[in-house]
Amino acid sequence: MDFSPATWLPVAFAALMGLAILLYVVLDGYDLGVGILSGAAEGEHRDRMIASIGPFWDANETWLVLAVGLLLVAFPQAHGAILGQLYLPVAGLLLGLILRGVAFEFRAKSNVGHKVWWDRAFMAGSTLAAFMQGYMLGLYIVGFERTPVHVAFALLTALCLVAGYSFIGASWLIMKTDGDLQRRAVAWARGTLLLSGIGMVAVSVVTPLVSERIWDKWFSLPNLVLLAPIPLVTAGLFCALALALRHLPTRSDRFCWLPFAGAVGIFMLGFHGLAYSFFPYVVPDQLTIWQAAAAPESLMIMFVGALVVLPIIVAYSAFAYRIFWGKATDLRYY
C-alpha cells in the first residue's frame, strides 16, 4: 500500500475541507435560519432573535472562508472547475452575505424609521445566501448540467435548504429563548421540518440516479446492508423530532436542546451520505482528489500550517460558545 505524501495528503485535505464545510453548514446554517425567520417576527422578538446569534454569526462564517481557501490551495484545478460552473450563484451568495453583514451592523446604528429596512435587508440577505447555497448543491449533484429537469431539481434543493436552515434556526431559538418567542420557534420548527424532509428525500433519490458509479456504491452488496443504517437513522430522527416538537415547550425547559441536537444529527448524516457518494471525486465524475491536488511539497507546507491554525479556530469558537451559553438576553448596544 502506498503511503507516500502524494497519496495521503490529498485525502487529509479532503477530510479537512469536508469538516470545514460541515461545520459551516451547521453553525452558519442556524444563524442564517434565524435571519430568515426574523422576517416573521417584529419588535422585541426580532431583537431577541438577533441577540441569540450576535456573539457567534461572524465567527461561524470563518468555516466557509477556510473551506474555500482549502479548495483553492489544495485542489486548484477543482477550484477553477467548480467556481467556473457556479460563477453566478457564487456571486449571489456573496451578495447575500455582504447584505446580511452590512444590515446586521447598520440596524444597530440607524434611527427607528430606517431600522425596519435594515431588518428586511438582513432577512433578504440571509434568504439569498441560503437559497444560493442550495442551488449550488443541486447543480453539483447533477454534475453541473443545466437541462430544465436539472435546474428544477437545483431550485427544489435550494428551497428545501432554505427550509432546512430555517428548521435548525428555529431549533436554535427553542434552545436559546423562552416564553412567547420560544413557542413561536416551536411552531416554525414544526412548519419547516416537513419541507426539510422532502429535500433530504429528493437529494437521496436523485444522487444515485445521476451516476451509475454512485448507484453501485449504495445498492451493490454488501454495501446496501452496511449503509442501510444511514437512511434509517435519518428517518428515525425526523420522526423523533416531529414527536418531540408536539410536546415542546415544557414547563421545566429541560429538553429544549433536543430539536437542535436532532437537527445537527440530520445534517451530519446527510453530509456523510453525500461525502460517501462522491468520494474520491472532488468534481463529480471528472476530477479525483489526487488528480486535482497541488504538488505534494506545497500540500505538506500547508498541512503543517493547518495543524497550527485549526486548533486556534476551534479553541476560539469553543471559548465563545462557553462564554455566551444560556438563554439570550435583551439586545443592547453600548
N, C-alpha and C positions, 0 to 999 in steps of 0.2 A: 504493500500500500504506500502511496506517495504522500509524504508529509512535508514536502518542500513548501517554502513560503508562497510560491506561485499557486499552490493548491489550497492551503488552509486560510491564507489571508483574505481572499475574496469571500469565503464562507463567513469569516469573522466579521467582515464589514457588512455583509448582507444581514447578519444577525443584529449588528448594532443599528443598522438603518431600520430594520423591522421593529426593533424595540423602540426607537425614537418615534416611528410612525404610530405604533400602538399607544404609546404614552401621550402623543399629541391628540389622537382621536378621542381618548378617554378624558384627558384633562382639559384640553381646549374645547372638546365636544360639549362638556356640561356647561361651560360658560358661554359658548355660542348658543346653546339651548336656552339658557337664561335670557340672553339677549333677544332671541326670537320670541320667547314668551312675554318679554317685557311689553310688547305691543298690546297684550291683552290685560295689562294692569294699569294702574294710574296712581298718582299721588304718592302717599307713604308706602304703599305696597311696591311700587316700582323702585323707589329709593332703597327699600329693604332688599329687594332682589339684587340690585346693583351692588349694594354693600356686601352681599354674600359672596360675590366674586371679586370684589375690589382688590384684596391683597394677593390674588392668585393669577388673574387672567393674563397679565403681561408676561409673567414668567412662564405660563403654560405654552405660550407661542414659541418659546425657546426651542421646544422639541421639533417644531416644524422647520425652523432655521437649521437645526442640527441635521434633520433628515435630508433636506435638500442639499446641504453642504456635503454630507457624506456621499450622496448620489453624484455630485459634481466631481469631487476629488477622487473617489474610489472607483466610480464607474462612468468615466467621462463620455464614452460612446453612448451609453444608455441615457445619460442626462440629455445629450443632444437629440436623440431619437424621441424620447418621451416628451420633452418640452416643445420640440418642433411640431409634434402632433397635437399638443394641447395648448398651443400658444394663446388662443383667445380665452378659453376657460381659465387659464392661469392668470391672465390679465384681469378677468372678472374677479377671481379670488383675491388678488392683491388689492383691487379697488374696494372690495368689501372689507378687507382687514384694515385698510387705511381709513375708510369712512368710519368704521367701528371705533378705531383708536382715537381719531380726532373727536368724534362725538362724545366718547367717554370723558375726555378731558374738558371739552368746552361746555358740556351740560352743567359742570360744576362752577363755571365762571360766568355764564350768561345770566341775563335777567330773567324774570319769571316768564315774560312773554316769548322769549326765544328758547327757553329750556325745552318746551314741548317739541320744537322742531329738531333739536339735538337728540332728544329721546327717540323720535321717529327715525332719525338717521342711524342711531345706534341699533335699533331693531332691523332696519333695512340692511345695514352693513353685515350684521350677524347672519341674516337670512341669505343674503347674496353669497357670502363666504361658504356657508354650509351647502347651499344649492350647487355651487360650482365644484365643490369637493365631490359631491355625489355624482355629478355629471361626468367628471374626470374618471371616477371609479368605474362607472358604467362603460365608458369608451375604452378604458384599459382592459376590462374583462372581455370585450368583444374584439380585442386586437386592433382598436382604433378605426375599425370600419364604420363608415357613415351612411349605410343604407337607411331607408326610412324605419325599418324594423329595429335596427341597432340604435338609431338615435332615439326612438321611442323608449327602448329599454333604458338608455342612459338617462332620459328625462324621468322615468319611473324611479330609477335608482336615486336620482337627485332628490325627488320629492320624499322618498322614504328615508333618505339620510337626514333631511331636514326634520322629519318626524322622529327619527332615532335620536338626534341631538336634542330635540325638544323633550323627549322622554327622559334622557339622562339628566337634562337640565331641571326638569320637574322633580326628578328623584333627588337631585342635589338640594332643591328648595325644601322638600319634605324633611330632609335631614338638618338643614340649616335654619329653618324658620319655625314659627309656631302660630297658633291662633288662626285667624281667618285666612291669612296668606298660605299657611300650611294646608288648610282644607282646599283652597283653590289649586294648590300644587298637586294634591292627590287627584283632583278632577282632571287636570291637564295630563297627568301621567296615565290615567285610565283612557283618555281620548287618543293619546299618541301611541299607546302600546300596540294596538291592532295594526296600524299602518307600518310601524316598525317591523312587526312580524311579517307583513306582506312583503316588505323589502328584503328581509332575510330569506324568505322562501324564493322570491324571484331571483336573487343572486345565486342561491344554492342550485336552482334548477338550470339557469342559463349557463353558468360557468362550465359544467361538463359538456353541455351541448355544443359549445362553440369550438371545442378542441377534442379530437379523438384521444390525444395523449392524456388530457385531464380525465376524460371518461374512463380510460383504462386504469388510471391511478386510484379512482374511487370505487369502481364497480367490478374489478377483477378480484378473484380470490387469491389469497386470504384477506386482501385489503378491505373488501366490503365488510367483513366481520370485524376486523380490527378497528376500522374507522367509524363503525356504527355508533359508538358512544357519543361522538361529537354532535350529530344532529339530534340524537335522543336527549342528551343532556340539555341542549339548547331549547328544544321543545318543552322539556320539563321546567326550565327556568321561566319561559314565557307563561306557562300555566300557573306556576307558583307565584309569579308576580301578579298575574290577574287576580288570583285568590287573595293575596296579601293586601292588594290595594282596596279590596272590598271592606277590609276591617281597619283601615287606617283613615285618619289618625286615631291613636288610642289615648286614653287619659294620661297614662304614665309616660307616653312618648318613648317607650323603651325600645321599640323596634323601628324607629324612624329611619335607621340606616339600611334596612333590608332592601328597599327598592333600588337604592344607589348601588349596593353591592351586587344585586342581581343584574342591573344594567351593565356594570363593569364586566361581570361574568359573560354576558351575552356578547358584548363587543370583543372580548378576548377570544371566545370560541369562534366567532365569525372571522376574526383576523387569522386565527390559526388555520381555519379551513382554506382561506384564500392563499395564505403563505404556502401551505402544503400543495395546493393545486398548481401554483405557478412555479415553484422551485424546480429546477435551478435557473429558470429564465427570469431575467430582470426586465426584458422587453418580450412580451408574450410570443412564444414560438419563433423568436428571431435572434435574440442575443442571450446567452447564458451569462452567469455572473463571472465566469472565467474569461469568456470572450470579451466582455465589456470592461474588465478590470484594468486599472492602471498598472504600471510596471511594479513588480514586487518590491523593488528598492523604495519607491515612493510610498507604497502601501505600508511598509514597515515603519517609516518615519511617522506617518500619520497615525498608525496604530499606537505607537508609543505616546503621541500627543493625546489621543483619545483616552488612553488609560489614565492620563492626568486630569483631563478636563471633565470627563463623565462623572467621576466621584464628586467633584466640586458642584456640578449642576444638581446631582441627586441630593447631596448634603444640604445645599441651599433650599431646594424645594421641600425637603422633609422638615427643615427648620421652620420655614414659612408656614407650612400646614400645622405644625405643632403649636406655633405661637398663636395662630388665628383660628384654632379649632373651637368648636362650640357654636352656639346659635349666633346668627348675625344680629348685630345691634343697629340702632338708628344710624343713618348715613350722616356724617359730619365732615366738613372741610375747614380745617383751621391749622 
